[in-house]
Amino acid sequence: MAERLVTIASFNEPTEAHIMKGRLEAEGILCFLSDEHIVGAQPFYSVAVGGVKLKVTERDAEEARVVLERIQTGKSEFLLDDNIELAPPMQEHVVASTCPVCGSDHIAEEKYNKTVFSLSYLLFGFPLPFLSHKYRCYNCGHTWKIK
């Protein structure tokens, strides 16, 4: 026989309901939200439908109410472990290049051939992106390609 679902809380905001649902799921309590899409699409209907309802199975109802009460009163305790190994931060791979003539690092990559880009825009009405990958130095004006 299937278990009945009982409503243990009602929220005006779907976001708040999802936060509470996630907390209950973290405690191992199976729960569901009802009317979340109605309230999300039409927030003014929240009062008419009774808000977003948080539902749990009958056998988990009492435990879920205790957890929600702890959260709402601010007496919820979390175990924090300072010895957690974190992943190293992701670093961007930036090619460090300098101008071969003057040695300046004040350079920029030009991805498109500006002449072809402009002519195709005039002739066809839309630009054709021909990639060129050239670099230009702002100090001396030198232009070069990296192989």
N, C-alpha and C positions, 0 to 999 in steps of 0.2 A: 504494500500500500504506500502511496506517495505521501510524503510529509507535507503538511500545510505550512504556508508562509504567513507570518504575522508581521504587522507593521510595528516597528519599535520606535521610529522617529520620522519626523516630517521636516523638510527644509524648504525655504523659499528660493534658494540658489542651488542650481545643479552642481556647481563647483564645491560648495560646502558638503553636499551629499556624497560626492565622489571622494573627498578627503576622508570622511567618516567610514565610507565603504572600504577604502584602502586600509585604514587602520584596523577595522574588524577582520579583514582578510589576512592582515599581518598576524593577528592573534589566532588564526586558524578557524575563523567562523565563516561559514558559507553565507553570503548575503547577496541581495539583488536590489536594484533601484527600479521603481515604477514611476511613470509619468515624467521621466527626466527629459524626454524629447519634446513633449508638449510644452513644458515650462521653458526649455531652452529655446524653442522656436518662438513662443509667445509668452514672454515673462509676465504679462498682465493676467494670464490665465492661472497663475500660480495659486491665487486665493480660490478661484473657482474649482480647481481640481484637487485642492488640498495640499498643494506643494509636491515636492519630490519625496516619495516615500521610500524609506529604507526598510527592507523586509528581510527577515531571517527565518530559519526553520523553527518550529515550536520548541524543539529540544534545546536549541541554542539561544532562545529568547532571553532568558534570565542572565546568562553570562554576557550576552551582547549589551544588555541594559547596564550592567555593572561597568563594562569597559567604556561605554558612552558617557556614563556619569563621571567616571574618573577623568576622561578627556575634557568634558565640559567644565568640571570644577578645577581643573589644573593640577590634579594630584597624580597624573600619569607619570610613571617613572620609566626612563630609558637607560639601558646599560650602554655606556660609551666605552669603547676599547681604544686606547691611544696607541696600541701596538699594531694597528691595521696597516698592512703594506699597501700603499697607494701606487697606482700605475704612474710611470714617469710622464711628465707633461709632454704633449705633442709639440714638436718644433717644426717650423716651416723650413723647408730646404730652399734657401736663397743662394743663388749663384753669386758669389762675390766677384764682381768684375770691375775693372778700371779701364779707363781710356788708354789704348796702346800708345798714343802720341804724347799726352801730357800727364798721364797717371792719375787723373781726377776720378773720383767715384761719383761725381755728379752727372750720372748718365740716365738714359731712359730707353726702354725697349719700344720700338715701333713695329707693331705687329702686321700692319697692312701697308701695301704699296699705295701711297696717297694718290699717285697719278692715275693708276688703273681704277682705283676706288672712285675717284671723282669723274673720270670719263664714263665709266659704266653707269653711274648715277644719272649723268646727263643724257646718255643714249637710250638706256633701258628704263629709266624711271626708278630704278632701285640699285643699290650698290652691290657689286660682286666682290666678296672679300677674298682677295688674293693675298695669301700670307707671305710675308717677306722676312720677318724676324731680324730686323736690323737694330743696331744700337746707335744712339747719337749722344755725343758728349756736349753738355751745355756750356762747358768752359771754352773749348777750342772749336766746336762745331764739327769735329771729325765724325764720319759715319762708317761703321764696319759691321761685318757679319761674324757670328761665332759659329764655328763648325761643330 
